[in-house]
C-alpha cells in the first residue's frame, strides 16, 4: 500500500511539474492595437507588447534591412543595408477590441542584435519580434497622438 501511495505521489508530482513547465513556456500575449507603425513612410505590421510597439524582425527584410540568423550561435543580427522598401503591406482592419489578447509570446534563447547591440526580443509563433525603438540607431523613432 505504501509503495502504491509513493508511486501515485511521484506520478502526481511529475504531472504537476510538466504542467508548470508548459505554462511557463509562454510569458504573456501581444495585444490587439490600433497603432500603425511605419518605416520611412511605409507601413509595417506591428504588435503591442506591454504598451510598446513591436515589429517582426523578418519583416524588416522588405524595408532595406539584412536579417541574419545563426543557428549555432543562436543569434539574430539586424543591420541596415539601404533605403529600398519592397513591402506591399496594407494595414489590416482591426478584428478584435483594442487591448484584447492577440498572439501568445513564448520564451526564446535566441539573442537578437541591431548593429551589434543586444536588444529585447520575443518569439511569437516562431517569428522574432523586436521593439521598434531598437531601430533608433538608424534615425528618429516618433509617434503621433490621434
TORPA-4810 file (N, C-alpha, C, O; in nm, 3 decimals):
<nodes>
NODE_1_0.081_-0.119_0.000_0.000_0.000_0.000_0.087_0.127_0.000_0.060_0.223_-0.071_X
NODE_2_0.191_0.121_0.082_0.280_0.237_0.093_0.352_0.262_-0.040_0.367_0.377_-0.081_X
NODE_3_0.397_0.154_-0.107_0.464_0.169_-0.237_0.369_0.228_-0.340_0.406_0.313_-0.420_X
NODE_4_0.246_0.183_-0.335_0.146_0.233_-0.429_0.122_0.382_-0.406_0.112_0.459_-0.502_X
NODE_5_0.112_0.423_-0.281_0.092_0.563_-0.248_0.211_0.647_-0.293_0.193_0.755_-0.349_X
NODE_6_0.332_0.597_-0.269_0.452_0.669_-0.314_0.457_0.679_-0.466_0.494_0.783_-0.520_X
NODE_7_0.419_0.572_-0.534_0.416_0.574_-0.680_0.316_0.676_-0.731_0.344_0.751_-0.824_X
NODE_8_0.199_0.680_-0.669_0.097_0.776_-0.710_0.144_0.919_-0.684_0.118_1.008_-0.766_X
NODE_9_0.211_0.942_-0.571_0.264_1.075_-0.541_0.372_1.117_-0.640_0.379_1.233_-0.681_X
NODE_10_0.455_1.023_-0.678_0.560_1.051_-0.776_0.499_1.087_-0.911_0.540_1.183_-0.975_X
NODE_11_0.401_1.010_-0.954_0.333_1.037_-1.080_0.264_1.173_-1.075_0.273_1.251_-1.170_X
NODE_12_0.197_1.201_-0.965_0.130_1.330_-0.949_0.230_1.445_-0.952_0.204_1.549_-1.012_X
NODE_13_0.345_1.427_-0.887_0.449_1.530_-0.886_0.501_1.555_-1.027_0.518_1.671_-1.066_X
NODE_14_0.527_1.451_-1.101_0.574_1.465_-1.239_0.470_1.533_-1.326_0.504_1.616_-1.411_X
NODE_15_0.346_1.499_-1.306_0.238_1.562_-1.381_0.232_1.711_-1.351_0.221_1.792_-1.443_X
NODE_16_0.240_1.748_-1.226_0.238_1.890_-1.187_0.358_1.964_-1.245_0.345_2.077_-1.290_X
NODE_17_0.473_1.900_-1.243_0.593_1.961_-1.298_0.578_1.986_-1.447_0.612_2.093_-1.495_X
NODE_18_0.526_1.888_-1.521_0.509_1.905_-1.664_0.407_2.013_-1.695_0.425_2.087_-1.791_X
NODE_19_0.300_2.024_-1.617_0.201_2.129_-1.637_0.263_2.266_-1.611_0.237_2.360_-1.685_X
NODE_20_0.343_2.278_-1.506_0.405_2.406_-1.477_0.507_2.443_-1.583_0.525_2.561_-1.612_X
NODE_21_0.574_2.345_-1.642_0.670_2.374_-1.750_0.598_2.423_-1.873_0.646_2.514_-1.940_X
NODE_22_0.484_2.366_-1.906_0.407_2.409_-2.022_0.356_2.550_-2.000_0.363_2.634_-2.090_X
NODE_23_0.303_2.579_-1.880_0.250_2.712_-1.855_0.362_2.815_-1.847_0.339_2.933_-1.875_X
NODE_24_0.482_2.774_-1.808_0.595_2.868_-1.800_0.652_2.897_-1.938_0.730_2.991_-1.954_X
NODE_25_0.614_2.817_-2.039_0.667_2.837_-2.173_0.625_2.971_-2.231_0.704_3.035_-2.300_X
NODE_26_0.504_3.015_-2.204_0.463_3.145_-2.256_0.467_3.248_-2.144_0.431_3.220_-2.029_X
NODE_27_0.510_3.365_-2.180_0.525_3.473_-2.084_0.394_3.551_-2.074_0.341_3.573_-1.966_X
NODE_28_0.346_3.591_-2.188_0.230_3.679_-2.195_0.175_3.679_-2.338_0.210_3.593_-2.419_X
NODE_29_0.090_3.775_-2.368_0.031_3.787_-2.500_0.058_3.924_-2.559_0.074_4.022_-2.486_X
NODE_30_0.065_3.930_-2.692_0.057_4.060_-2.756_-0.089_4.103_-2.745_-0.177_4.020_-2.724_X
NODE_31_-0.112_4.231_-2.760_-0.249_4.282_-2.754_-0.286_4.343_-2.887_-0.201_4.398_-2.958_X
NODE_32_-0.414_4.334_-2.922_-0.462_4.400_-3.043_-0.442_4.550_-3.026_-0.465_4.605_-2.919_X
NODE_33_-0.398_4.615_-3.134_-0.367_4.758_-3.126_-0.416_4.829_-3.251_-0.423_4.770_-3.359_X
NODE_34_-0.450_4.955_-3.235_-0.486_5.038_-3.350_-0.369_5.129_-3.389_-0.385_5.217_-3.473_X
NODE_35_-0.254_5.107_-3.328_-0.133_5.185_-3.361_-0.075_5.134_-3.492_-0.058_5.013_-3.511_X
NODE_36_-0.044_5.226_-3.581_0.019_5.190_-3.708_0.165_5.229_-3.702_0.198_5.342_-3.665_X
NODE_37_0.254_5.138_-3.737_0.397_5.165_-3.739_0.442_5.181_-3.884_0.389_5.116_-3.974_X
NODE_38_0.540_5.269_-3.903_0.591_5.296_-4.038_0.743_5.298_-4.034_0.804_5.335_-3.933_X
NODE_39_0.804_5.258_-4.144_0.948_5.273_-4.163_0.965_5.350_-4.292_0.924_5.305_-4.399_X
NODE_40_1.026_5.468_-4.282_1.044_5.558_-4.396_0.914_5.577_-4.474_0.914_5.577_-4.597_X
NODE_41_0.804_5.595_-4.401_0.676_5.624_-4.463_0.597_5.503_-4.508_0.482_5.517_-4.551_X
NODE_42_0.655_5.383_-4.500_0.585_5.261_-4.541_0.535_5.187_-4.418_0.610_5.166_-4.323_X
NODE_43_0.407_5.146_-4.418_0.354_5.076_-4.301_0.418_4.939_-4.283_0.452_4.871_-4.380_X
NODE_44_0.434_4.899_-4.157_0.488_4.767_-4.123_0.397_4.708_-4.015_0.347_4.780_-3.929_X
NODE_45_0.378_4.579_-4.021_0.296_4.510_-3.921_0.351_4.536_-3.782_0.472_4.534_-3.761_X
NODE_46_0.261_4.561_-3.686_0.309_4.590_-3.550_0.223_4.520_-3.446_0.111_4.477_-3.473_X
NODE_47_0.281_4.510_-3.326_0.220_4.440_-3.213_0.235_4.527_-3.089_0.332_4.602_-3.077_X
NODE_48_0.141_4.517_-2.997_0.152_4.584_-2.869_0.202_4.482_-2.767_0.138_4.380_-2.744_X
NODE_49_0.318_4.511_-2.708_0.375_4.426_-2.604_0.402_4.514_-2.484_0.493_4.597_-2.487_X
NODE_50_0.325_4.498_-2.379_0.340_4.578_-2.257_0.336_4.728_-2.285_0.407_4.805_-2.219_X
NODE_51_0.256_4.771_-2.380_0.243_4.912_-2.411_0.348_4.965_-2.507_0.349_5.084_-2.538_X
NODE_52_0.437_4.879_-2.556_0.539_4.918_-2.651_0.506_4.858_-2.788_0.438_4.755_-2.796_X
NODE_53_0.552_4.922_-2.893_0.525_4.875_-3.028_0.635_4.780_-3.072_0.753_4.816_-3.075_X
NODE_54_0.594_4.659_-3.107_0.687_4.558_-3.156_0.666_4.534_-3.304_0.555_4.550_-3.355_X
NODE_55_0.772_4.497_-3.372_0.764_4.462_-3.515_0.836_4.330_-3.536_0.924_4.292_-3.459_X
NODE_56_0.799_4.259_-3.641_0.860_4.131_-3.670_0.994_4.152_-3.740_1.001_4.220_-3.843_X
NODE_57_1.098_4.094_-3.685_1.233_4.111_-3.739_1.240_4.068_-3.885_1.302_4.136_-3.967_X
NODE_58_1.177_3.957_-3.919_1.182_3.905_-4.056_1.114_3.999_-4.156_1.150_4.002_-4.273_X
NODE_59_1.015_4.077_-4.109_0.950_4.175_-4.197_1.048_4.282_-4.243_1.030_4.341_-4.349_X
NODE_60_1.151_4.307_-4.163_1.248_4.412_-4.196_1.324_4.383_-4.325_1.382_4.474_-4.384_X
NODE_61_1.323_4.258_-4.370_1.387_4.224_-4.498_1.328_4.305_-4.613_1.397_4.332_-4.711_X
NODE_62_1.203_4.343_-4.601_1.134_4.418_-4.707_1.143_4.569_-4.687_1.077_4.646_-4.758_X
NODE_63_1.224_4.611_-4.591_1.238_4.754_-4.560_1.384_4.799_-4.566_1.421_4.898_-4.503_X
NODE_64_1.466_4.726_-4.639_1.606_4.765_-4.656_1.700_4.715_-4.550_1.812_4.767_-4.537_X
NODE_65_1.659_4.616_-4.472_1.744_4.562_-4.367_1.792_4.421_-4.404_1.725_4.349_-4.478_X
NODE_66_1.907_4.384_-4.351_1.954_4.247_-4.357_1.920_4.181_-4.224_1.943_4.240_-4.118_X
NODE_67_1.867_4.061_-4.229_1.831_3.987_-4.108_1.899_3.851_-4.118_1.862_3.770_-4.203_X
NODE_68_1.997_3.827_-4.032_2.081_3.708_-4.043_2.070_3.622_-3.918_2.098_3.668_-3.807_X
NODE_69_2.031_3.498_-3.937_2.014_3.405_-3.825_2.129_3.307_-3.824_2.164_3.250_-3.928_X
NODE_70_2.191_3.285_-3.707_2.297_3.187_-3.689_2.247_3.083_-3.590_2.239_3.109_-3.470_X
NODE_71_2.214_2.963_-3.640_2.156_2.858_-3.557_2.257_2.805_-3.454_2.218_2.768_-3.343_X
NODE_72_2.383_2.802_-3.490_2.485_2.751_-3.398_2.501_2.847_-3.279_2.503_2.804_-3.164_X
NODE_73_2.513_2.976_-3.308_2.530_3.076_-3.203_2.397_3.115_-3.139_2.395_3.179_-3.034_X
NODE_74_2.286_3.077_-3.203_2.150_3.113_-3.156_2.137_3.264_-3.147_2.096_3.319_-3.045_X
NODE_75_2.174_3.332_-3.258_2.165_3.477_-3.265_2.093_3.520_-3.393_2.091_3.449_-3.493_X
NODE_76_2.035_3.638_-3.385_1.974_3.703_-3.500_2.035_3.841_-3.508_2.029_3.917_-3.411_X
NODE_77_2.093_3.875_-3.621_2.160_4.004_-3.640_2.081_4.085_-3.742_2.049_4.036_-3.850_X
NODE_78_2.050_4.210_-3.707_1.976_4.300_-3.796_2.067_4.418_-3.827_2.119_4.483_-3.736_X
NODE_79_2.085_4.446_-3.958_2.165_4.562_-3.999_2.093_4.633_-4.114_2.021_4.572_-4.192_X
NODE_80_2.115_4.762_-4.123_2.055_4.843_-4.230_2.142_4.830_-4.353_2.263_4.853_-4.347_X
NODE_81_2.081_4.793_-4.466_2.155_4.780_-4.591_2.133_4.900_-4.683_2.228_4.952_-4.742_X
NODE_82_2.007_4.943_-4.694_1.972_5.054_-4.784_1.833_5.107_-4.747_1.773_5.062_-4.649_X
NODE_83_1.784_5.201_-4.826_1.651_5.259_-4.800_1.545_5.198_-4.891_1.433_5.250_-4.898_X
NODE_84_1.576_5.091_-4.960_1.484_5.031_-5.056_1.373_4.953_-4.984_1.399_4.860_-4.909_X
NODE_85_1.249_4.995_-5.010_1.134_4.928_-4.950_1.059_4.850_-5.057_1.016_4.907_-5.158_X
NODE_86_1.046_4.721_-5.035_0.977_4.635_-5.131_0.846_4.581_-5.075_0.777_4.504_-5.142_X
NODE_87_0.811_4.621_-4.955_0.689_4.572_-4.890_0.565_4.628_-4.957_0.563_4.743_-5.001_X
NODE_88_0.463_4.545_-4.964_0.333_4.592_-5.012_0.228_4.571_-4.901_0.110_4.552_-4.929_X
NODE_89_0.274_4.576_-4.775_0.186_4.554_-4.660_0.080_4.664_-4.653_0.111_4.783_-4.661_X
NODE_90_-0.043_4.621_-4.637_-0.155_4.712_-4.615_-0.209_4.683_-4.475_-0.245_4.569_-4.446_X
NODE_91_-0.214_4.785_-4.389_-0.263_4.761_-4.252_-0.400_4.693_-4.253_-0.489_4.729_-4.330_X
NODE_92_-0.412_4.595_-4.165_-0.536_4.518_-4.157_-0.641_4.593_-4.077_-0.609_4.676_-3.992_X
NODE_93_-0.765_4.564_-4.106_-0.875_4.618_-4.026_-0.873_4.545_-3.893_-0.861_4.423_-3.889_X
NODE_94_-0.884_4.619_-3.784_-0.879_4.560_-3.651_-0.993_4.460_-3.635_-1.110_4.494_-3.653_X
NODE_95_-0.957_4.336_-3.599_-1.055_4.227_-3.591_-1.105_4.200_-3.449_-1.194_4.117_-3.429_X
NODE_96_-1.050_4.270_-3.351_-1.088_4.248_-3.211_-1.071_4.380_-3.137_-1.005_4.471_-3.187_X
NODE_97_-1.128_4.392_-3.020_-1.116_4.517_-2.944_-0.970_4.551_-2.909_-0.891_4.462_-2.877_X
NODE_98_-0.938_4.679_-2.915_-0.805_4.725_-2.876_-0.778_4.681_-2.733_-0.862_4.698_-2.645_X
NODE_99_-0.660_4.624_-2.710_-0.620_4.580_-2.576_-0.655_4.437_-2.545_-0.615_4.385_-2.440_X
NODE_100_-0.729_4.370_-2.632_-0.761_4.229_-2.608_-0.644_4.141_-2.648_-0.561_4.181_-2.730_X
NODE_101_-0.636_4.021_-2.591_-0.526_3.929_-2.619_-0.522_3.894_-2.767_-0.625_3.874_-2.831_X
NODE_102_-0.399_3.886_-2.820_-0.382_3.854_-2.960_-0.300_3.726_-2.973_-0.356_3.617_-2.977_X
NODE_103_-0.168_3.738_-2.980_-0.082_3.622_-3.000_0.000_3.591_-2.875_0.044_3.682_-2.805_X
NODE_104_0.019_3.461_-2.849_0.096_3.418_-2.733_0.245_3.444_-2.757_0.297_3.418_-2.865_X
NODE_105_0.311_3.495_-2.655_0.455_3.520_-2.661_0.524_3.405_-2.588_0.491_3.374_-2.474_X
NODE_106_0.621_3.343_-2.655_0.695_3.231_-2.597_0.836_3.275_-2.559_0.891_3.369_-2.617_X
NODE_107_0.894_3.206_-2.461_1.034_3.228_-2.425_1.122_3.190_-2.544_1.083_3.108_-2.627_X
NODE_108_1.239_3.249_-2.551_1.335_3.215_-2.655_1.477_3.228_-2.602_1.505_3.313_-2.518_X
NODE_109_1.565_3.143_-2.651_1.706_3.154_-2.613_1.787_3.224_-2.723_1.908_3.237_-2.711_X
NODE_110_1.721_3.269_-2.827_1.788_3.338_-2.937_1.812_3.483_-2.897_1.720_3.553_-2.856_X
NODE_111_1.936_3.527_-2.908_1.973_3.666_-2.878_1.963_3.747_-3.007_2.010_3.703_-3.113_X
NODE_112_1.903_3.864_-2.999_1.885_3.949_-3.117_1.969_4.075_-3.102_1.971_4.139_-2.997_X
NODE_113_2.039_4.110_-3.211_2.128_4.226_-3.213_2.088_4.319_-3.327_2.058_4.274_-3.437_X
NODE_114_2.089_4.449_-3.300_2.071_4.550_-3.403_2.201_4.628_-3.408_2.237_4.695_-3.311_X
NODE_115_2.271_4.619_-3.521_2.402_4.683_-3.536_2.496_4.645_-3.422_2.572_4.729_-3.373_X
NODE_116_2.491_4.518_-3.381_2.582_4.468_-3.279_2.538_4.491_-3.136_2.606_4.447_-3.043_X
NODE_117_2.427_4.560_-3.116_2.377_4.589_-2.981_2.264_4.491_-2.948_2.167_4.478_-3.023_X
NODE_118_2.277_4.424_-2.834_2.174_4.331_-2.789_2.046_4.406_-2.758_2.047_4.505_-2.684_X
NODE_119_1.933_4.359_-2.814_1.804_4.424_-2.791_1.703_4.320_-2.741_1.718_4.201_-2.771_X
NODE_120_1.603_4.362_-2.665_1.500_4.267_-2.621_1.427_4.210_-2.743_1.403_4.281_-2.841_X
NODE_121_1.394_4.083_-2.736_1.320_4.020_-2.846_1.229_3.913_-2.789_1.247_3.865_-2.677_X
NODE_122_1.130_3.877_-2.869_1.027_3.785_-2.827_0.999_3.686_-2.939_1.028_3.714_-3.056_X
NODE_123_0.944_3.571_-2.905_0.907_3.469_-3.002_0.756_3.462_-3.009_0.689_3.434_-2.910_X
NODE_124_0.703_3.487_-3.127_0.559_3.475_-3.150_0.541_3.380_-3.266_0.563_3.416_-3.382_X
NODE_125_0.501_3.258_-3.236_0.477_3.160_-3.341_0.600_3.131_-3.426_0.588_3.107_-3.546_X
NODE_126_0.717_3.134_-3.364_0.840_3.105_-3.438_0.903_3.227_-3.504_1.011_3.217_-3.561_X
NODE_127_0.839_3.341_-3.496_0.893_3.465_-3.553_0.948_3.552_-3.441_0.895_3.552_-3.330_X
NODE_128_1.054_3.625_-3.469_1.117_3.712_-3.369_1.057_3.852_-3.377_1.045_3.911_-3.485_X
NODE_129_1.020_3.904_-3.262_0.964_4.039_-3.251_1.062_4.125_-3.173_1.113_4.083_-3.069_X
NODE_130_1.089_4.245_-3.223_1.170_4.343_-3.151_1.087_4.469_-3.132_0.989_4.490_-3.204_X
NODE_131_1.124_4.551_-3.036_1.058_4.680_-3.022_1.108_4.771_-3.133_1.226_4.769_-3.168_X
NODE_132_1.018_4.851_-3.190_1.058_4.941_-3.298_1.163_5.041_-3.250_1.243_5.091_-3.329_X
NODE_133_1.162_5.070_-3.119_1.262_5.161_-3.062_1.405_5.110_-3.081_1.500_5.188_-3.076_X
NODE_134_1.421_4.979_-3.103_1.555_4.924_-3.124_1.618_4.978_-3.253_1.739_4.965_-3.272_X
NODE_135_1.537_5.037_-3.340_1.588_5.091_-3.466_1.630_5.237_-3.454_1.662_5.301_-3.555_X
NODE_136_1.630_5.292_-3.333_1.666_5.433_-3.313_1.808_5.464_-3.359_1.839_5.580_-3.388_X
NODE_137_1.894_5.364_-3.366_2.031_5.389_-3.412_2.034_5.430_-3.560_2.136_5.480_-3.608_X
NODE_138_1.924_5.410_-3.632_1.917_5.445_-3.775_1.847_5.578_-3.798_1.847_5.628_-3.910_X
NODE_139_1.788_5.633_-3.696_1.716_5.759_-3.713_1.613_5.774_-3.604_1.603_5.692_-3.513_X
NODE_140_1.537_5.880_-3.616_1.439_5.913_-3.514_1.319_5.817_-3.520_1.266_5.788_-3.627_X
NODE_141_1.278_5.771_-3.404_1.155_5.692_-3.392_1.055_5.784_-3.324_1.075_5.825_-3.210_X
NODE_142_0.946_5.816_-3.396_0.848_5.910_-3.342_0.710_5.845_-3.340_0.684_5.747_-3.409_X
NODE_143_0.622_5.903_-3.262_0.484_5.861_-3.262_0.397_5.986_-3.259_0.436_6.090_-3.208_X
NODE_144_0.280_5.973_-3.315_0.189_6.085_-3.324_0.058_6.049_-3.255_-0.003_5.947_-3.288_X
NODE_145_0.013_6.133_-3.162_-0.115_6.103_-3.097_-0.230_6.124_-3.195_-0.220_6.203_-3.289_X
NODE_146_-0.338_6.052_-3.170_-0.455_6.063_-3.258_-0.531_6.189_-3.226_-0.634_6.217_-3.288_X
</nodes>
